[in-house]
Amino acid sequence: MKKSLQSLKVLLAVLFVVLGSNVSAQSNSIYESYAILSVNGGGNAYYDMGVATPNPDFQGANLGNFNASNSLIVKGGQNKTVKCAGGDTTGGSLYYRVYLTSAGPSGSFTGIGMGFLSNDPGAGSGCQNQAWEGTGGSTNIISGLTIPGNYTVEVYSEATGSPSSAYASNGGANYKATFSYCGPTSGALPVGNYAIPGCFPTVASAVSYINTNGVTGTGTVQFDVAAGHTETAPVGGIILLGSGAAGNLATGNATTNIVFKKSGAGTNPTITAPLWVAGGTTDGIIKIVGGDYITFDGLTIQENPLNAVVTVGATNTMSEIGVGLFLASATNGA
C-alpha cells in the first residue's frame, strides 16, 4: 500500500510538472507594430513602432507643417503577433492622442480597432505568426486645432488575447511624433507659435504677412526661428509696419506681443544685410516703424561682406543700423 501511495505521488508530481509546463508556455506577443497615417489626402503611410524596417520610425518623427487647409489622419495600425502553446490573439487596437507639445501630455486616447489579416510563416514549432490591421480612422486632426504651435501625436498598440493582452508601447512611454500647426491661410495671425522655417520660410516672409494682415488674440504671436537658420534681408531691409490702412498691422499691444525667438540648440539664427545703394544714411537691416511690443531674442544681425565701402559720403555702402526704431508719424512712434 505504501509503495502504491508513493507511486501515485510520483505520478501526480509528473503530471503537475507537465501540465504546469504547458500552462506557463502559453504566450501571445507583438513582434512588429506600425502606425498608419494619411497626410494631405495621400495613401496610407506605415511608421515603425519599435522595429527596424525600411519604413520611417514613428518615434521622433517630424510629420511636417500644416495649415487650416491641410489634413493629417491617423488611419490605424498593424500588429504582427505570435501565439504559442495554446496562447491566442483575438484582436487589437491602435490608440492615439494629440496635444500641444508645450502643454505636456493630456487628453484621452482614441482607439482604432484591428481585424485579422493573415496567418504568416516563420514561427517556431507550436507557434503561429499572424497579422492584424485596421485603417478605419477618418478624423482630420488638423481641423480640430485652434492654437498654432508644435503638437505631439502619441501612440501605442494593443493585441488582445490569452493568456493576456500584449502591447507595443515603447516600454510604457509610448511612441511620439510631432508636427507644426501654422493656423489659417489668410487674415490676421492668431496668438500661437509659428516655426521658421516651416510655417514661414524666412523672418522676412513672416513680417510681410503680418504687415498685410496683422495679428489677433490675447497672448503672444511667437515666431520660433530655428537654430542655424540663415537668410539675407530683402532690398530695403526687413520693415515692420506698425500702422496702415487696415489698422494695427505689424504691431503688438499690451495684451498681444510679437516675438521672434531662437528655437533649439546650436548657432543663432542669422540675418545678413542686403546690398545697399551707395550713399544711404539710414540703411537698416531690421526697421520697426511705428510698431510696439515687438521682441527679437537670440538672433544674430550682421553686415553683408559685399557692403565694403566704408568711406563716409556718397560712395558708402555699409549698414548704419542693425535693428532700428522709427516714427510712423509725428504721433506714432515705436
GUVOLUM-506421 format. One record per residue (C-alpha): residue in one letter; residue number from 1; x, y, z. Coordinates in nm, 3 decimals, m for minus. Last residue first. Layout:
<lumzas>
<"a" NUM <X Y Z>> ...
</lumzas>
This chain:
<lumzas>
<"a" 334 <0.791 10.278 m3.193>> <"g" 333 <0.646 10.623 m3.251>> <"n" 332 <0.304 10.726 m3.374>> <"t" 331 <0.211 11.091 m3.321>> <"a" 330 <0.456 11.260 m3.561>> <"s" 329 <0.416 10.967 m3.796>> <"a" 328 <0.543 10.613 m3.840>> <"l" 327 <0.839 10.705 m3.624>> <"f" 326 <1.138 10.475 m3.643>> <"l" 325 <1.306 10.214 m3.421>> <"g" 324 <1.617 10.048 m3.565>> <"v" 323 <1.769 9.698 m3.556>> <"g" 322 <2.112 9.666 m3.718>> <"i" 321 <2.150 10.022 m3.838>> <"e" 320 <2.407 10.211 m4.049>> <"s" 319 <2.470 9.933 m4.295>> <"m" 318 <2.771 9.995 m4.519>> <"t" 317 <2.764 10.104 m4.883>> <"n" 316 <2.937 10.443 m4.862>> <"t" 315 <3.005 10.607 m5.200>> <"a" 314 <2.808 10.928 m5.141>> <"g" 313 <2.963 11.006 m4.805>> <"v" 312 <3.168 10.842 m4.534>> <"t" 311 <3.416 10.590 m4.673>> <"v" 310 <3.335 10.238 m4.554>> <"v" 309 <3.284 10.076 m4.895>> <"a" 308 <3.258 9.700 m4.837>> <"n" 307 <2.891 9.611 m4.846>> <"l" 306 <2.989 9.279 m5.004>> <"p" 305 <3.062 9.140 m4.656>> <"n" 304 <2.691 9.177 m4.569>> <"e" 303 <2.667 9.310 m4.214>> <"q" 302 <2.521 9.100 m3.937>> <"i" 301 <2.211 9.054 m3.723>> <"t" 300 <2.236 8.750 m3.494>> <"l" 299 <1.908 8.631 m3.344>> <"g" 298 <1.865 8.527 m2.979>> <"d" 297 <1.559 8.738 m2.899>> <"f" 296 <1.388 8.993 m3.124>> <"t" 295 <1.091 9.147 m2.943>> <"i" 294 <0.797 9.361 m3.060>> <"y" 293 <0.562 9.529 m2.811>> <"d" 292 <0.510 9.832 m3.035>> <"g" 291 <0.538 9.916 m3.407>> <"g" 290 <0.557 10.268 m3.550>> <"v" 289 <0.826 10.168 m3.797>> <"i" 288 <1.035 9.880 m3.668>> <"k" 287 <1.332 9.854 m3.904>> <"i" 286 <1.553 9.546 m3.943>> <"i" 285 <1.868 9.551 m4.161>> <"g" 284 <1.873 9.931 m4.151>> <"d" 283 <2.023 10.168 m4.409>> <"t" 282 <1.965 10.513 m4.261>> <"t" 281 <2.240 10.718 m4.430>> <"g" 280 <2.235 10.585 m4.785>> <"g" 279 <2.518 10.687 m5.014>> <"a" 278 <2.564 10.370 m5.215>> <"v" 277 <2.258 10.155 m5.273>> <"w" 276 <2.267 9.875 m5.022>> <"l" 275 <2.328 9.503 m5.070>> <"p" 274 <2.111 9.317 m4.820>> <"a" 273 <2.214 9.277 m4.456>> <"t" 272 <2.250 8.928 m4.315>> <"i" 271 <2.002 8.767 m4.076>> <"t" 270 <2.144 8.487 m3.863>> <"p" 269 <1.972 8.227 m3.649>> <"n" 268 <2.200 8.166 m3.352>> <"t" 267 <2.421 7.860 m3.357>> <"g" 266 <2.303 7.544 m3.189>> <"a" 265 <2.026 7.435 m2.955>> <"g" 264 <1.659 7.487 m3.033>> <"s" 263 <1.442 7.786 m3.120>> <"k" 262 <1.571 8.144 m3.143>> <"k" 261 <1.296 8.399 m3.090>> <"f" 260 <1.094 8.648 m3.296>> <"v" 259 <0.826 8.782 m3.063>> <"i" 258 <0.508 8.983 m3.123>> <"n" 257 <0.310 9.069 m2.811>> <"t" 256 <m0.067 9.089 m2.772>> <"t" 255 <m0.208 9.216 m2.441>> <"a" 254 <m0.019 9.546 m2.401>> <"n" 253 <m0.002 9.593 m2.776>> <"g" 252 <0.171 9.441 m3.073>> <"t" 251 <0.249 9.585 m3.412>> <"a" 250 <0.285 9.450 m3.763>> <"l" 249 <m0.061 9.570 m3.866>> <"n" 248 <m0.279 9.788 m3.647>> <"g" 247 <m0.537 9.948 m3.876>> <"a" 246 <m0.604 9.811 m4.225>> <"a" 245 <m0.497 10.133 m4.396>> <"g" 244 <m0.162 10.129 m4.222>> <"s" 243 <0.028 10.137 m3.897>> <"g" 242 <0.303 9.947 m3.721>> <"l" 241 <0.493 9.850 m4.034>> <"l" 240 <0.771 9.601 m3.965>> <"i" 239 <1.048 9.655 m4.222>> <"i" 238 <1.303 9.388 m4.310>> <"g" 237 <1.571 9.561 m4.516>> <"g" 236 <1.548 9.786 m4.822>> <"v" 235 <1.640 9.506 m5.058>> <"p" 234 <1.541 9.181 m4.889>> <"a" 233 <1.722 9.056 m4.577>> <"t" 232 <1.960 8.766 m4.631>> <"e" 231 <1.868 8.446 m4.454>> <"t" 230 <2.022 8.190 m4.221>> <"h" 229 <1.871 7.934 m3.986>> <"g" 228 <2.127 7.761 m3.761>> <"a" 227 <1.893 7.748 m3.463>> <"a" 226 <1.536 7.752 m3.586>> <"v" 225 <1.334 8.073 m3.562>> <"d" 224 <1.029 8.022 m3.343>> <"f" 223 <0.793 8.305 m3.442>> <"q" 222 <0.578 8.395 m3.145>> <"v" 221 <0.240 8.568 m3.153>> <"t" 220 <0.199 8.615 m2.780>> <"g" 219 <m0.111 8.648 m2.563>> <"t" 218 <m0.458 8.782 m2.631>> <"g" 217 <m0.585 8.748 m2.985>> <"t" 216 <m0.506 8.899 m3.325>> <"v" 215 <m0.215 8.984 m3.552>> <"g" 214 <m0.185 9.197 m3.866>> <"n" 213 <m0.281 9.101 m4.220>> <"t" 212 <m0.056 9.287 m4.463>> <"n" 211 <0.240 9.374 m4.243>> <"i" 210 <0.173 9.044 m4.065>> <"y" 209 <0.243 8.851 m4.383>> <"s" 208 <0.549 9.056 m4.487>> <"v" 207 <0.696 9.009 m4.141>> <"a" 206 <0.659 8.632 m4.171>> <"s" 205 <0.816 8.642 m4.519>> <"a" 204 <1.114 8.844 m4.390>> <"v" 203 <1.169 8.607 m4.098>> <"t" 202 <1.202 8.329 m4.352>> <"p" 201 <1.032 8.014 m4.483>> <"f" 200 <0.709 8.068 m4.288>> <"c" 199 <0.513 7.788 m4.123>> <"g" 198 <0.816 7.569 m4.165>> <"p" 197 <1.135 7.772 m4.147>> <"i" 196 <1.061 7.948 m3.920>> <"a" 195 <0.802 7.775 m3.699>> <"y" 194 <0.494 7.962 m3.580>> <"n" 193 <0.377 7.966 m3.218>> <"g" 192 <0.037 8.097 m3.105>> <"v" 191 <m0.181 8.409 m3.096>> <"p" 190 <m0.380 8.442 m3.417>> <"l" 189 <m0.244 8.582 m3.747>> <"a" 188 <m0.494 8.821 m3.902>> <"g" 187 <m0.647 8.700 m4.227>> <"s" 186 <m0.547 8.422 m4.462>> <"t" 185 <m0.409 8.067 m4.462>> <"p" 184 <m0.518 7.997 m4.107>> <"g" 183 <m0.301 7.835 m3.840>> <"c" 182 <0.051 7.704 m3.878>> <"y" 181 <0.015 7.371 m3.698>> <"s" 180 <0.356 7.214 m3.657>> <"f" 179 <0.410 6.838 m3.631>> <"t" 178 <0.545 6.593 m3.376>> <"a" 177 <0.596 6.219 m3.329>> <"k" 176 <0.570 6.015 m3.011>> <"y" 175 <0.575 5.643 m2.930>> <"n" 174 <0.457 5.524 m2.589>> <"a" 173 <0.650 5.566 m2.260>> <"g" 172 <0.531 5.226 m2.133>> <"g" 171 <0.837 5.038 m2.257>> <"n" 170 <0.798 5.182 m2.604>> <"s" 169 <0.428 5.089 m2.606>> <"a" 168 <0.382 4.783 m2.825>> <"y" 167 <0.142 4.588 m2.605>> <"a" 166 <0.027 4.233 m2.536>> <"s" 165 <m0.307 4.137 m2.381>> <"s" 164 <m0.319 3.833 m2.153>> <"p" 163 <m0.309 3.450 m2.151>> <"s" 162 <m0.474 3.500 m2.384>> <"g" 161 <m0.587 3.763 m2.633>> <"t" 160 <m0.589 4.131 m2.712>> <"a" 159 <m0.307 4.287 m2.913>> <"e" 158 <m0.254 4.650 m2.811>> <"s" 157 <m0.086 4.942 m2.985>> <"y" 156 <0.068 5.270 m2.871>> <"v" 155 <0.052 5.628 m2.998>> <"e" 154 <0.134 5.989 m2.908>> <"v" 153 <0.093 6.268 m3.167>> <"t" 152 <0.268 6.579 m3.035>> <"y" 151 <0.192 6.935 m3.147>> <"n" 150 <0.406 7.241 m3.221>> <"g" 149 <0.218 7.568 m3.248>> <"p" 148 <m0.089 7.745 m3.382>> <"i" 147 <m0.389 7.729 m3.147>> <"t" 146 <m0.727 7.630 m3.293>> <"l" 145 <m0.690 7.264 m3.383>> <"g" 144 <m0.982 7.034 m3.463>> <"s" 143 <m0.948 7.051 m3.841>> <"i" 142 <m0.583 6.948 m3.817>> <"i" 141 <m0.653 6.608 m3.662>> <"n" 140 <m0.865 6.502 m3.958>> <"t" 139 <m1.072 6.216 m3.820>> <"s" 138 <m1.112 5.917 m4.053>> <"g" 137 <m0.964 5.617 m3.872>> <"g" 136 <m1.087 5.284 m4.009>> <"t" 135 <m0.747 5.150 m4.111>> <"g" 134 <m0.725 4.834 m3.901>> <"e" 133 <m0.471 4.554 m3.921>> <"w" 132 <m0.383 4.218 m3.768>> <"a" 131 <m0.103 3.991 m3.891>> <"q" 130 <m0.038 3.639 m3.760>> <"n" 129 <0.258 3.419 m3.669>> <"q" 128 <0.178 3.075 m3.532>> <"c" 127 <0.362 2.871 m3.268>> <"g" 126 <0.394 2.502 m3.179>> <"s" 125 <0.729 2.470 m3.355>> <"g" 124 <0.878 2.806 m3.445>> <"a" 123 <0.709 3.087 m3.637>> <"g" 122 <0.823 3.191 m3.985>> <"p" 121 <0.506 3.183 m4.192>> <"d" 120 <0.210 3.422 m4.169>> <"n" 119 <m0.159 3.376 m4.095>> <"s" 118 <m0.339 3.678 m4.233>> <"l" 117 <m0.538 3.998 m4.179>> <"f" 116 <m0.748 3.959 m3.865>> <"g" 115 <m0.911 4.282 m3.754>> <"m" 114 <m0.770 4.593 m3.587>> <"g" 113 <m0.971 4.853 m3.396>> <"i" 112 <m0.895 5.225 m3.382>> <"g" 111 <m0.878 5.365 m3.028>> <"t" 110 <m0.881 5.729 m2.924>> <"f" 109 <m0.671 5.816 m2.621>> <"s" 108 <m0.778 6.065 m2.355>> <"g" 107 <m0.637 6.412 m2.307>> <"s" 106 <m0.306 6.546 m2.183>> <"p" 105 <0.068 6.512 m2.228>> <"g" 104 <0.259 6.840 m2.194>> <"a" 103 <0.146 7.199 m2.255>> <"s" 102 <0.447 7.286 m2.474>> <"t" 101 <0.374 6.991 m2.701>> <"l" 100 <0.015 7.092 m2.771>> <"y" 99 <m0.174 6.763 m2.760>> <"v" 98 <m0.281 6.473 m2.979>> <"r" 97 <m0.393 6.126 m2.871>> <"y" 96 <m0.355 5.779 m3.019>> <"y" 95 <m0.451 5.415 m2.965>> <"l" 94 <m0.401 5.137 m3.221>> <"s" 93 <m0.622 4.837 m3.149>> <"g" 92 <m0.615 4.459 m3.135>> <"g" 91 <m0.791 4.131 m3.193>> <"t" 90 <m0.816 3.771 m3.071>> <"t" 89 <m0.457 3.663 m3.019>> <"d" 88 <m0.412 3.321 m2.864>> <"g" 87 <m0.194 3.114 m2.635>> <"g" 86 <m0.239 2.740 m2.664>> <"a" 85 <0.126 2.654 m2.694>> <"c" 84 <0.237 2.964 m2.886>> <"k" 83 <0.097 3.284 m3.037>> <"v" 82 <0.295 3.530 m3.250>> <"t" 81 <0.181 3.877 m3.350>> <"k" 80 <0.232 4.130 m3.628>> <"n" 79 <0.032 4.436 m3.538>> <"q" 78 <m0.093 4.696 m3.785>> <"g" 77 <m0.229 5.042 m3.719>> <"g" 76 <m0.499 5.299 m3.770>> <"k" 75 <m0.584 5.580 m4.010>> <"v" 74 <m0.432 5.859 m3.802>> <"i" 73 <m0.534 6.146 m4.027>> <"l" 72 <m0.342 6.467 m4.105>> <"s" 71 <m0.514 6.714 m4.334>> <"n" 70 <m0.438 7.056 m4.479>> <"s" 69 <m0.648 7.370 m4.536>> <"a" 68 <m0.603 7.501 m4.179>> <"n" 67 <m0.225 7.495 m4.208>> <"f" 66 <0.016 7.205 m4.166>> <"n" 65 <0.390 7.166 m4.123>> <"g" 64 <0.554 6.826 m4.126>> <"l" 63 <0.535 6.482 m3.961>> <"n" 62 <0.860 6.531 m3.772>> <"a" 61 <0.941 6.180 m3.649>> <"g" 60 <1.087 6.126 m3.301>> <"q" 59 <0.933 5.780 m3.259>> <"f" 58 <0.733 5.699 m3.570>> <"d" 57 <1.030 5.544 m3.747>> <"p" 56 <1.023 5.564 m4.126>> <"n" 55 <0.957 5.239 m4.314>> <"p" 54 <1.261 5.045 m4.442>> <"t" 53 <1.224 4.820 m4.135>> <"a" 52 <1.362 4.836 m3.780>> <"v" 51 <1.100 4.777 m3.510>> <"g" 50 <0.993 4.982 m3.210>> <"m" 49 <0.690 5.139 m3.374>> <"d" 48 <0.765 5.171 m3.744>> <"y" 47 <0.555 5.411 m3.950>> <"y" 46 <0.331 5.294 m4.236>> <"a" 45 <0.193 5.551 m4.482>> <"n" 44 <m0.160 5.501 m4.615>> <"g" 43 <m0.214 5.696 m4.934>> <"g" 42 <m0.219 6.073 m4.958>> <"g" 41 <m0.506 6.304 m4.868>> <"n" 40 <m0.288 6.565 m4.701>> <"v" 39 <m0.102 6.310 m4.488>> <"s" 38 <m0.252 5.966 m4.421>> <"l" 37 <m0.116 5.774 m4.125>> <"i" 36 <m0.069 5.408 m4.026>> <"a" 35 <0.112 5.326 m3.701>> <"y" 34 <0.308 5.002 m3.717>> <"s" 33 <0.386 4.710 m3.488>> <"e" 32 <0.622 4.412 m3.510>> <"y" 31 <0.689 4.123 m3.267>> <"i" 30 <0.366 4.151 m3.070>> <"s" 29 <0.309 3.874 m2.814>> <"n" 28 <0.099 3.572 m2.724>> <"s" 27 <0.205 3.300 m2.486>> <"q" 26 <0.114 2.964 m2.335>> <"a" 25 <0.434 2.805 m2.205>> <"s" 24 <0.330 2.852 m1.840>> <"v" 23 <0.022 2.637 m1.895>> <"n" 22 <0.213 2.360 m2.072>> <"s" 21 <0.485 2.349 m1.807>> <"g" 20 <0.227 2.335 m1.531>> <"l" 19 <0.061 2.043 m1.708>> <"v" 18 <0.388 1.856 m1.741>> <"v" 17 <0.512 1.939 m1.390>> <"f" 16 <0.175 1.860 m1.233>> <"l" 15 <0.151 1.532 m1.425>> <"v" 14 <0.498 1.431 m1.306>> <"a" 13 <0.412 1.518 m0.945>> <"l" 12 <0.085 1.326 m0.971>> <"l" 11 <0.270 1.020 m1.100>> <"v" 10 <0.532 1.045 m0.824>> <"k" 9 <0.261 1.076 m0.559>> <"l" 8 <0.075 0.780 m0.704>> <"s" 7 <0.392 0.569 m0.699>> <"q" 6 <0.446 0.663 m0.333>> <"l" 5 <0.088 0.572 m0.250>> <"s" 4 <0.127 0.239 m0.427>> <"k" 3 <0.453 0.167 m0.246>> <"k" 2 <0.285 0.232 0.092>> <"m" 1 <0.000 0.000 0.000>> 
</lumzas>
